[in-house]
Amino acid sequence: MGLGVAGSRHAEIAGALGCQLTIASRRHSPKTFQLLLDGNLDLSEIDRIIVATETSLHEDVLSGLRACEFRGRVLIEKPGLVQDSNVNGGEGEDVRVAYNLRYLDSVSQAKAFITSNLHPLRVSSRALSFLPNWRTDSNSRVYYSQVQGLGGGALFDLSHELDLFSYFLGDWSVLFSHGGKTGQVTQDADDAWIIAGQSSSGTHLSLNLSLNSRVEVRDMVFEFSDQSALLDIKNDSFNSGTVAITGQGVKHSYFGMLNDFLYGENTRLPTLRENQATLRRIQDIRNHSKAG
């Protein structure tokens, strides 16, 4: 579902992994797409569905799939924007949210390192990028990211870090936030945030998000009582001083994610219900900023 930049990438990789593909897109197959939204599309020969439409259509597509009585596995592009009241589907429904960075080699190493050690005292994270540099071969992805009503903005587009905090540390809460639209790279969507939080085990968390930065970095620093470790997400590397690895990069993480989604038994991707915690934190971040 959807054949923009994300949908095209998923289609290419799924094909390389041996899938027979059927494409439904508003622009390339509008009648098929509308039949699905109306709940009138025959999906009896479909085993897996990937939803890669713009964020604002995620819930409508999911509702259409349910009306079509689809009971296979579904992958929705992050942030998986579905209201809490519409999370629970029918028997056999398995909906996952496409946080592919969980499949980076460096993230897997960081997860194993944290699991084998005490919880870190502090984790600080940066996700700084320059939106006009995104998808220079396609203007549509940049446009969706610029418009709040289409699900754009830093909190949605850079929500990987919010998900990774949960993946590494479990439950956590937002204590402070400040941000919104500060520059000119978006039309009306938020473009920068400073966020502080704390995990249920007491780890202090800080996060700096920006779509305005011409200095582009994406990393996390883990501070323990006796050592520190650096997870360089942009370059897929992890270094704790005693353990150092460099992975195969972000593109490889998509292969890992889709292979797990298509053929895996115990996918590490968050379920739609689990993802509600990330969506609630995004709302908490907005609310804390308004209150401040």
C-alpha positions in Angstrom: 0.0 0.0 0.0 1.6 3.2 -1.2 4.4 3.6 -3.7 6.4 6.6 -2.6 10.0 6.5 -1.5 9.3 4.1 1.4 6.8 2.0 -0.5 9.2 1.6 -3.5 12.0 0.6 -1.3 9.9 -2.0 0.5 8.6 -3.4 -2.8 12.2 -3.7 -4.2 13.4 -5.5 -1.1 10.4 -7.7 -0.7 10.8 -8.8 -4.4 14.5 -9.5 -3.8 13.4 -11.7 -0.8 11.2 -13.8 -3.1 7.7 -12.3 -2.7 5.2 -12.0 -5.4 3.9 -8.4 -5.2 0.6 -6.7 -5.7 0.8 -2.9 -5.6 -2.1 -0.6 -4.4 -1.3 3.1 -4.7 -3.5 6.2 -4.9 -1.4 7.5 -7.9 -0.6 4.2 -9.7 -3.7 2.1 -9.0 -6.3 4.5 -7.5 -9.3 2.2 -8.1 -7.7 -0.7 -6.2 -6.7 1.7 -3.5 -10.2 3.0 -3.1 -11.7 -0.5 -3.1 -9.5 -1.3 -0.1 -10.4 1.9 1.8 -14.1 1.0 1.2 -13.6 -2.5 2.4 -14.5 -4.1 -0.9 -11.1 -5.6 -2.0 -10.6 -9.3 -2.2 -7.4 -10.1 -0.2 -7.9 -13.8 0.1 -4.7 -14.6 -1.8 -2.6 -12.0 0.2 -0.4 -13.2 3.1 1.4 -10.0 4.1 0.6 -6.3 3.6 3.0 -3.3 4.0 1.3 0.1 4.5 3.6 2.8 3.3 1.2 5.6 2.6 1.6 9.1 4.2 1.1 9.0 7.9 -2.3 10.7 7.8 -3.7 7.7 6.0 -2.5 4.9 8.3 -5.7 4.6 10.2 -8.0 4.7 7.2 -6.0 2.0 5.5 -6.0 -0.2 8.6 -9.8 0.3 8.9 -10.1 -0.7 5.2 -8.0 -3.9 5.8 -10.3 -4.9 8.7 -13.4 -4.2 6.6 -11.9 -6.5 3.9 -11.5 -9.1 6.7 -7.7 -9.4 6.2 -6.2 -11.6 8.9 -2.5 -11.8 7.8 0.4 -9.9 9.1 0.6 -6.1 8.5 3.5 -3.7 8.6 2.8 0.0 9.0 5.4 2.6 8.4 6.4 4.5 11.6 5.1 6.2 13.5 2.0 4.0 13.0 -0.4 6.8 13.7 -3.5 4.9 14.8 -5.9 6.1 17.6 -5.9 4.0 20.8 -9.6 3.3 20.3 -8.8 1.6 16.9 -5.8 -0.5 18.0 -7.6 -3.8 18.7 -8.4 -5.7 15.6 -10.0 -9.1 15.0 -8.8 -12.5 16.0 -5.5 -13.4 14.3 -4.6 -9.8 13.4 -0.8 -9.0 13.7 0.1 -5.4 13.0 3.7 -4.2 13.5 5.3 -0.8 13.1 8.3 -0.4 10.9 11.1 0.8 13.2 13.9 -0.6 11.0 16.7 0.9 13.2 16.1 -2.0 15.6 17.7 -4.2 13.0 21.0 -2.2 12.7 23.9 -4.4 13.7 25.1 -1.6 16.1 21.7 -1.4 17.8 21.7 -5.1 18.3 25.1 -4.9 19.9 24.0 -2.0 22.1 20.9 -3.9 23.2 23.1 -6.9 24.1 25.6 -4.7 25.9 22.9 -3.0 28.0 21.3 -6.3 28.8 24.6 -7.7 30.1 25.3 -4.7 32.3 23.4 -2.7 34.9 21.1 0.0 33.6 23.0 3.1 32.5 23.0 6.1 34.7 22.3 8.4 31.7 21.6 8.1 28.0 21.9 11.2 25.7 20.8 11.1 22.1 21.0 13.4 19.1 19.1 13.1 15.8 20.1 16.2 13.8 19.5 16.5 10.1 18.7 19.0 7.4 15.3 18.3 5.9 16.0 19.8 2.4 18.7 17.1 2.0 16.2 14.3 2.4 15.3 12.3 -0.6 16.8 14.6 -3.2 15.5 12.3 -5.9 11.9 12.8 -4.7 10.2 15.9 -3.5 7.1 14.1 -2.2 8.8 12.7 0.9 10.1 16.2 1.9 6.7 17.7 1.3 4.9 15.2 3.6 7.5 16.0 6.3 6.9 19.7 6.0 3.1 19.5 6.6 1.6 18.8 10.1 -1.7 17.6 8.7 0.0 14.9 6.6 1.9 13.6 9.7 5.1 15.5 9.1 7.5 17.1 11.6 10.5 16.2 13.7 8.6 14.2 16.4 7.1 11.8 13.8 9.9 11.7 11.3 12.6 11.3 14.0 10.6 9.1 16.3 13.1 6.2 16.0 14.9 7.6 19.0 11.8 7.6 21.1 11.3 3.9 20.1 14.9 3.0 20.8 14.7 4.4 24.3 11.9 1.9 24.9 13.7 -0.9 23.1 16.8 -0.4 25.3 15.3 0.6 28.6 11.6 -0.3 28.7 9.0 2.1 30.1 10.0 5.8 30.4 8.4 9.1 31.0 8.7 12.6 29.6 9.8 15.1 32.3 10.5 18.2 30.2 10.3 19.4 26.6 10.7 22.5 24.6 10.4 22.9 20.8 8.1 23.2 17.9 8.6 25.1 14.6 11.8 27.2 14.9 13.1 27.4 11.3 12.0 27.6 7.7 12.4 24.0 6.6 8.8 23.0 7.2 5.5 24.7 6.3 3.7 24.3 9.6 5.2 21.2 11.2 7.5 21.1 14.2 11.2 21.0 13.3 13.2 20.9 16.6 12.9 19.6 20.2 14.9 19.3 23.4 13.5 16.5 25.5 14.3 15.2 29.0 12.9 12.0 30.5 13.6 9.2 32.9 13.2 5.4 32.6 11.3 3.4 35.2 14.6 2.1 36.4 15.9 5.6 37.0 18.1 6.2 33.9 18.2 9.9 33.0 17.4 10.5 29.3 18.0 13.5 27.0 17.2 13.9 23.4 18.0 16.6 20.8 15.9 16.5 17.6 16.2 18.8 14.6 15.3 19.0 11.0 17.3 22.3 10.7 20.9 21.1 11.3 23.4 21.3 8.5 25.7 19.3 10.9 24.0 15.9 10.6 24.6 13.4 13.4 22.5 10.5 14.8 24.0 8.9 18.0 23.4 7.8 21.6 25.9 7.9 24.5 25.4 5.5 27.3 27.0 6.4 30.7 27.5 3.7 33.3 29.2 4.1 36.7 32.5 2.6 35.4 32.4 3.1 31.6 30.6 4.8 28.7 29.6 3.6 25.2 28.8 5.3 21.9 26.2 4.1 19.5 26.7 5.9 16.1 23.4 5.2 14.4 24.3 7.2 11.3 27.4 5.1 10.6 26.1 1.9 12.2 28.8 1.5 14.8 29.1 0.7 18.5 32.1 1.2 20.8 32.3 0.6 24.5 36.0 0.6 24.8 35.9 -3.2 25.3 33.5 -4.0 22.4 33.7 -2.3 19.0 31.7 -3.2 15.9 30.8 -1.6 12.6 27.7 -2.9 11.0 26.4 -3.2 7.4 24.5 0.1 7.4 20.9 1.4 7.3 20.0 -0.2 4.0 20.8 -3.7 5.4 18.5 -3.0 8.3 15.6 -2.8 5.9 16.4 -6.2 4.6 16.6 -7.6 8.1 13.3 -6.0 9.1 11.4 -7.2 6.0 12.9 -10.7 6.2 11.7 -10.9 9.8 8.3 -9.5 9.0 7.8 -11.8 6.0 9.2 -15.0 7.3 10.2 -14.6 11.0 8.4 -16.2 13.9 9.2 -13.7 16.7 9.7 -10.3 15.1 11.4 -7.7 17.2 9.2 -5.0 15.7 6.7 -3.3 18.1 3.1 -4.3 17.9 0.5 -1.7 17.2 -0.5 -1.8 20.9 3.1 -1.5 22.1 3.6 1.4 19.7 0.8 3.4 21.5 3.3 4.1 24.2 5.5 6.0 21.7 2.5 7.9 20.4 1.5 8.8 23.9 5.0 10.1 24.6 4.9 12.2 21.5 1.7 13.8 22.8 3.3 14.2 26.3 6.2 16.0 24.6 3.8 18.4 22.9 1.8 18.9 26.1 4.9 19.6 28.3 6.1 22.2 25.8 2.7 24.0 25.8 2.6 23.9 29.6 6.0 25.4 29.8 
